[in-house]
Amino acid sequence: MCTHQARQLGVQDRDVAVLVVEALFSTVTNVDFDAQRLQAPLVRAVQLRDKAREKAVNKRYGATSTDMSE
């Protein structure tokens, strides 16, 4: 949801786009859903979600002292 809202505000992030493609590919090809194999992408997804949330809030309400160059 955060990435969708960020995109609506004009904030785009290549890392999010890459993760989405990798996650979709992983779910289609990993028929046994190996929990250990999927843990790292899930952790990364949470990190990117938080990054998108911060960028969306900063875009909507003005940038704060947080570094936006990531």
C-alpha contacts under 8 A as a table, 3 or more apart, distances in Angstrom:
res1	aa1	res2	aa2	distance
1	M	4	H	5.10
1	M	5	Q	6.25
2	C	5	Q	5.12
2	C	6	A	6.02
2	C	49	R	6.16
2	C	50	D	7.75
2	C	52	A	5.87
2	C	53	R	5.03
2	C	56	A	7.39
3	T	6	A	4.94
3	T	7	R	6.05
3	T	16	V	7.82
3	T	49	R	6.36
3	T	52	A	5.26
3	T	53	R	6.83
4	H	7	R	5.13
4	H	8	Q	6.27
5	Q	8	Q	5.02
5	Q	9	L	6.40
5	Q	56	A	6.73
6	A	9	L	5.09
6	A	10	G	6.46
6	A	11	V	5.09
6	A	12	Q	7.12
6	A	52	A	6.11
6	A	53	R	6.92
6	A	55	K	6.78
6	A	56	A	4.51
7	R	10	G	4.93
7	R	11	V	4.85
7	R	12	Q	5.61
8	Q	11	V	7.26
9	L	56	A	6.77
9	L	59	K	7.02
9	L	60	R	7.35
11	V	55	K	7.08
11	V	56	A	6.91
11	V	59	K	7.74
13	D	16	V	5.46
13	D	17	A	6.66
13	D	52	A	7.90
14	R	17	A	5.07
14	R	18	V	6.19
15	D	18	V	5.18
15	D	19	L	6.10
15	D	48	L	7.59
16	V	19	L	5.06
16	V	20	V	6.16
16	V	45	A	7.88
16	V	48	L	6.41
17	A	20	V	5.24
17	A	21	V	6.48
18	V	21	V	5.30
18	V	22	E	6.18
19	L	22	E	5.04
19	L	23	A	5.88
19	L	41	P	7.62
19	L	45	A	7.12
20	V	23	A	5.11
20	V	24	L	6.09
21	V	24	L	5.22
21	V	25	F	6.15
22	E	25	F	5.11
22	E	26	S	5.96
23	A	26	S	4.94
23	A	27	T	6.16
23	A	41	P	7.24
24	L	27	T	5.30
24	L	28	V	6.27
25	F	28	V	5.21
25	F	29	T	6.05
26	S	29	T	5.28
26	S	30	N	5.55
27	T	30	N	5.41
27	T	31	V	7.17
27	T	33	F	7.44
28	V	31	V	6.85
30	N	33	F	5.31
30	N	34	D	7.25
33	F	37	R	7.94
33	F	38	L	7.35
34	D	37	R	5.40
34	D	38	L	6.38
35	A	38	L	5.20
35	A	39	Q	6.06
36	Q	39	Q	5.30
36	Q	40	A	7.76
37	R	40	A	6.91
38	L	41	P	5.64
38	L	42	L	6.30
39	Q	42	L	5.18
39	Q	43	V	6.24
40	A	43	V	5.16
40	A	44	R	6.17
41	P	44	R	4.96
41	P	45	A	6.04
42	L	45	A	4.94
42	L	46	V	6.40
43	V	46	V	5.26
43	V	47	Q	6.41
44	R	47	Q	5.03
44	R	48	L	6.16
45	A	48	L	5.11
45	A	49	R	6.00
46	V	49	R	4.97
46	V	50	D	6.23
47	Q	50	D	5.24
47	Q	51	K	6.24
48	L	51	K	4.88
48	L	52	A	6.02
49	R	52	A	5.09
49	R	53	R	6.11
50	D	53	R	5.00
50	D	54	E	6.22
51	K	54	E	5.18
51	K	55	K	6.23
52	A	55	K	5.08
52	A	56	A	6.04
53	R	56	A	5.14
53	R	57	V	6.16
54	E	57	V	5.20
54	E	58	N	6.08
55	K	58	N	5.05
55	K	59	K	5.96
55	K	68	M	7.25
56	A	59	K	5.04
56	A	60	R	6.06
57	V	60	R	5.15
57	V	61	Y	5.83
57	V	62	G	7.49
58	N	61	Y	5.29
58	N	62	G	4.76
58	N	63	A	4.42
58	N	64	T	6.57
59	K	62	G	5.46
59	K	63	A	6.41
63	A	66	T	7.40
67	D	70	E	7.12
